[in-house]
Amino acid sequence: MPLVFGRVIYVEFIKASIRGLPDLDSGRPALDLTDEVTRRGADAVPSGYGKPFQGRVFRILSRFSDPQVAEEAMSQVLFQVARGKLHIEDGSSLHQAESYVIAAAMNAARDILRARGRRREDSLVRERDNEQATVDVQDPEAFARLDKLMPPSELRDVLRELGNIHPRAPEWLRARLDGDSGQEIATGWGTTPSYVSRWQKQYLPEIKRVVEHHLRQARRAYSYDRRCAATSRP
Protein backbone atom coordinates (compact mmCIF):
# COMPACT_ATOMS: atom_id res chain seq x y z
CA MET A 1 0.00 0.00 0.00
CA PRO A 2 1.15 3.63 -0.45
CA LEU A 3 3.28 4.08 2.67
CA VAL A 4 2.59 7.81 2.96
CA PHE A 5 -1.19 7.55 2.60
CA GLY A 6 -2.12 7.99 6.26
CA ARG A 7 0.38 10.78 6.85
CA VAL A 8 -0.69 12.74 3.75
CA ILE A 9 -4.38 12.41 4.56
CA TYR A 10 -3.90 13.41 8.18
CA VAL A 11 -1.90 16.44 7.07
CA GLU A 12 -4.95 17.40 4.98
CA PHE A 13 -7.03 16.94 8.13
CA ILE A 14 -4.75 19.31 10.02
CA LYS A 15 -5.05 21.90 7.24
CA ALA A 16 -8.85 21.58 7.45
CA SER A 17 -8.83 21.99 11.27
CA ILE A 18 -10.56 18.65 11.78
CA ARG A 19 -11.90 18.18 15.29
CA GLY A 20 -10.71 15.19 17.33
CA LEU A 21 -7.34 14.59 15.70
CA PRO A 22 -4.98 12.50 17.84
CA ASP A 23 -2.03 14.27 19.41
CA LEU A 24 1.47 13.60 18.16
CA ASP A 25 3.55 11.01 20.03
CA SER A 26 5.23 13.90 21.81
CA GLY A 27 1.85 14.94 23.20
CA ARG A 28 1.72 18.05 21.06
CA PRO A 29 -1.79 18.82 19.71
CA ALA A 30 -1.96 18.18 15.99
CA LEU A 31 -3.59 21.49 15.19
CA ASP A 32 -0.56 23.28 16.63
CA LEU A 33 1.19 22.27 13.40
CA THR A 34 -1.28 24.00 11.06
CA ASP A 35 1.16 26.67 9.91
CA GLU A 36 4.02 24.21 9.66
CA VAL A 37 2.15 21.65 7.53
CA THR A 38 1.01 24.45 5.23
CA ARG A 39 4.67 25.23 4.60
CA ARG A 40 6.23 21.77 4.66
CA GLY A 41 3.42 19.35 3.89
CA ALA A 42 3.71 15.75 5.13
CA ASP A 43 7.30 16.29 6.27
CA ALA A 44 5.98 18.37 9.15
CA VAL A 45 4.54 15.33 10.97
CA PRO A 46 6.16 12.07 12.12
CA SER A 47 6.20 9.22 9.57
CA GLY A 48 3.80 7.11 11.62
CA TYR A 49 1.15 9.77 12.03
CA GLY A 50 -2.10 8.58 10.47
CA LYS A 51 -0.81 5.02 10.03
CA PRO A 52 -3.74 3.34 11.84
CA PHE A 53 -6.16 5.05 9.45
CA GLN A 54 -4.00 3.97 6.52
CA GLY A 55 -4.29 0.34 7.64
CA ARG A 56 -8.02 0.67 8.14
CA VAL A 57 -8.56 2.03 4.62
CA PHE A 58 -6.46 -0.76 3.14
CA ARG A 59 -8.46 -3.42 5.02
CA ILE A 60 -11.74 -1.91 3.83
CA LEU A 61 -10.56 -1.79 0.22
CA SER A 62 -9.21 -5.33 0.44
CA ARG A 63 -12.82 -6.50 0.45
CA PHE A 64 -12.62 -6.01 -3.31
CA SER A 65 -10.46 -9.19 -3.17
CA ASP A 66 -7.50 -7.81 -5.11
CA PRO A 67 -4.83 -6.01 -3.02
CA GLN A 68 -3.62 -4.29 -6.18
CA VAL A 69 -7.03 -2.62 -6.53
CA ALA A 70 -6.74 -1.36 -2.94
CA GLU A 71 -3.27 0.05 -3.59
CA GLU A 72 -4.30 1.65 -6.87
CA ALA A 73 -7.40 3.21 -5.31
CA MET A 74 -5.36 4.68 -2.44
CA SER A 75 -2.88 6.06 -4.96
CA GLN A 76 -5.74 7.68 -6.86
CA VAL A 77 -6.92 9.37 -3.66
CA LEU A 78 -3.40 10.71 -3.14
CA PHE A 79 -3.49 11.96 -6.72
CA GLN A 80 -6.73 13.80 -5.90
CA VAL A 81 -4.93 15.43 -2.97
CA ALA A 82 -2.06 16.49 -5.24
CA ARG A 83 -4.54 17.99 -7.73
CA GLY A 84 -6.39 19.81 -4.99
CA LYS A 85 -9.56 17.81 -5.69
CA LEU A 86 -10.05 16.19 -2.30
CA HIS A 87 -12.24 18.73 -0.55
CA ILE A 88 -12.48 17.99 3.18
CA GLU A 89 -14.98 20.18 5.00
CA ASP A 90 -13.24 22.59 7.34
CA GLY A 91 -13.94 22.05 11.02
CA SER A 92 -15.76 18.75 10.58
CA SER A 93 -15.28 15.86 12.99
CA LEU A 94 -12.59 13.22 12.56
CA HIS A 95 -15.30 10.62 11.91
CA GLN A 96 -16.82 12.75 9.13
CA ALA A 97 -13.44 13.46 7.54
CA GLU A 98 -12.35 9.83 7.63
CA SER A 99 -15.70 8.68 6.23
CA TYR A 100 -15.33 11.12 3.35
CA VAL A 101 -11.86 9.79 2.47
CA ILE A 102 -13.03 6.17 2.75
CA ALA A 103 -15.93 6.91 0.39
CA ALA A 104 -13.54 8.54 -2.09
CA ALA A 105 -11.24 5.50 -1.95
CA MET A 106 -14.12 3.05 -2.42
CA ASN A 107 -15.44 5.01 -5.39
CA ALA A 108 -11.96 4.95 -6.92
CA ALA A 109 -11.80 1.17 -6.40
CA ARG A 110 -15.18 0.69 -8.08
CA ASP A 111 -14.06 2.80 -11.04
CA ILE A 112 -10.93 0.65 -11.36
CA LEU A 113 -12.94 -2.58 -11.29
CA ARG A 114 -15.44 -1.28 -13.84
CA ALA A 115 -12.61 -0.32 -16.16
CA ARG A 116 -10.93 -3.70 -15.72
CA GLY A 117 -14.18 -5.50 -16.41
CA ARG A 118 -14.36 -4.19 -19.94
CA ARG A 119 -11.91 -4.91 -22.68
CA ARG A 120 -10.18 -1.81 -23.98
CA GLU A 121 -11.71 -2.16 -27.37
CA ASP A 122 -15.15 -2.20 -25.75
CA SER A 123 -14.30 0.81 -23.61
CA LEU A 124 -13.39 3.07 -26.48
CA VAL A 125 -15.08 3.61 -29.82
CA ARG A 126 -16.16 0.36 -31.47
CA GLU A 127 -17.09 -0.34 -35.05
CA ARG A 128 -20.11 -2.48 -35.90
CA ASP A 129 -20.73 -4.19 -39.22
CA ASN A 130 -22.73 -1.17 -40.33
CA GLU A 131 -19.79 1.10 -39.36
CA GLN A 132 -21.81 2.84 -36.67
CA ALA A 133 -19.69 4.14 -33.81
CA THR A 134 -20.76 3.42 -30.25
CA VAL A 135 -19.29 4.47 -26.95
CA ASP A 136 -19.86 3.26 -23.38
CA VAL A 137 -20.50 6.64 -21.78
CA GLN A 138 -20.56 5.17 -18.27
CA ASP A 139 -16.94 4.07 -18.51
CA PRO A 140 -14.42 6.81 -17.64
CA GLU A 141 -11.91 5.21 -20.03
CA ALA A 142 -14.30 5.76 -22.91
CA PHE A 143 -13.57 9.48 -22.74
CA ALA A 144 -9.80 9.20 -22.49
CA ARG A 145 -9.47 9.67 -26.26
CA LEU A 146 -12.85 11.07 -27.25
CA ASP A 147 -11.44 14.52 -27.90
CA LYS A 148 -8.96 12.90 -30.31
CA LEU A 149 -11.62 10.91 -32.15
CA MET A 150 -13.43 13.97 -33.45
CA PRO A 151 -12.28 17.44 -34.52
CA PRO A 152 -12.64 20.34 -32.05
CA SER A 153 -15.54 21.79 -34.05
CA GLU A 154 -17.47 18.52 -33.69
CA LEU A 155 -16.73 18.38 -29.98
CA ARG A 156 -18.00 21.96 -29.58
CA ASP A 157 -21.22 20.89 -31.30
CA VAL A 158 -21.52 17.99 -28.88
CA LEU A 159 -21.16 20.29 -25.86
CA ARG A 160 -23.70 22.73 -27.28
CA GLU A 161 -26.27 19.99 -27.88
CA LEU A 162 -25.69 18.50 -24.44
CA GLY A 163 -26.68 21.84 -22.95
CA ASN A 164 -30.16 21.27 -24.40
CA ILE A 165 -30.39 17.96 -22.56
CA HIS A 166 -29.42 19.39 -19.17
CA PRO A 167 -27.43 22.49 -18.11
CA ARG A 168 -24.91 20.27 -16.32
CA ALA A 169 -24.41 17.83 -19.19
CA PRO A 170 -21.57 19.80 -20.90
CA GLU A 171 -19.82 20.19 -17.56
CA TRP A 172 -20.23 16.45 -16.94
CA LEU A 173 -18.66 15.59 -20.30
CA ARG A 174 -15.74 17.99 -19.74
CA ALA A 175 -15.12 16.35 -16.36
CA ARG A 176 -15.10 12.92 -18.01
CA LEU A 177 -12.69 14.15 -20.67
CA ASP A 178 -10.41 15.28 -17.81
CA GLY A 179 -10.65 11.80 -16.30
CA ASP A 180 -12.62 12.88 -13.22
CA SER A 181 -14.33 10.16 -11.20
CA GLY A 182 -17.91 10.25 -9.98
CA GLN A 183 -16.61 11.38 -6.58
CA GLU A 184 -14.72 14.29 -8.16
CA ILE A 185 -17.75 15.32 -10.20
CA ALA A 186 -19.89 15.24 -7.06
CA THR A 187 -17.35 17.43 -5.26
CA GLY A 188 -17.29 19.90 -8.13
CA TRP A 189 -21.07 20.08 -8.15
CA GLY A 190 -21.27 20.44 -4.38
CA THR A 191 -23.43 17.33 -4.07
CA THR A 192 -23.10 13.60 -3.30
CA PRO A 193 -21.88 10.69 -5.44
CA SER A 194 -25.35 9.11 -5.15
CA TYR A 195 -26.90 12.22 -6.71
CA VAL A 196 -24.40 12.05 -9.59
CA SER A 197 -25.23 8.36 -10.03
CA ARG A 198 -28.97 9.10 -10.25
CA TRP A 199 -28.32 12.02 -12.59
CA GLN A 200 -26.25 9.83 -14.91
CA LYS A 201 -28.90 7.11 -14.93
CA GLN A 202 -31.47 9.65 -16.08
CA TYR A 203 -29.45 11.54 -18.70
CA LEU A 204 -26.88 9.04 -20.01
CA PRO A 205 -29.15 7.62 -22.76
CA GLU A 206 -29.55 11.05 -24.36
CA ILE A 207 -25.87 11.90 -23.86
CA LYS A 208 -24.96 8.59 -25.51
CA ARG A 209 -27.22 9.37 -28.48
CA VAL A 210 -25.63 12.80 -29.05
CA VAL A 211 -22.04 11.55 -28.65
CA GLU A 212 -22.56 8.60 -31.01
CA HIS A 213 -24.25 10.81 -33.61
CA HIS A 214 -21.24 13.12 -33.71
CA LEU A 215 -18.79 10.23 -33.74
CA ARG A 216 -20.54 8.98 -36.88
CA GLN A 217 -20.35 12.49 -38.35
CA ALA A 218 -16.62 12.61 -37.63
CA ARG A 219 -16.15 9.16 -39.16
CA ARG A 220 -17.96 10.14 -42.35
CA ALA A 221 -15.92 13.35 -42.66
CA TYR A 222 -12.71 11.39 -42.15
CA SER A 223 -13.71 8.80 -44.77
CA TYR A 224 -14.67 11.55 -47.23
CA ASP A 225 -11.36 13.33 -46.74
CA ARG A 226 -9.48 10.10 -47.38
CA ARG A 227 -11.43 9.40 -50.56
CA CYS A 228 -10.78 12.93 -51.82
CA ALA A 229 -7.09 12.61 -51.05
CA ALA A 230 -6.93 9.27 -52.88
CA THR A 231 -8.68 10.55 -56.03
CA SER A 232 -6.51 13.67 -56.15
CA ARG A 233 -3.27 11.71 -56.35
CA PRO A 234 -1.68 11.59 -59.83
Order of alpha helices (4+ residues) and beta strands (2+ residues): alpha-alpha-alpha-alpha-alpha-alpha-beta-beta-alpha-alpha-alpha-alpha-alpha
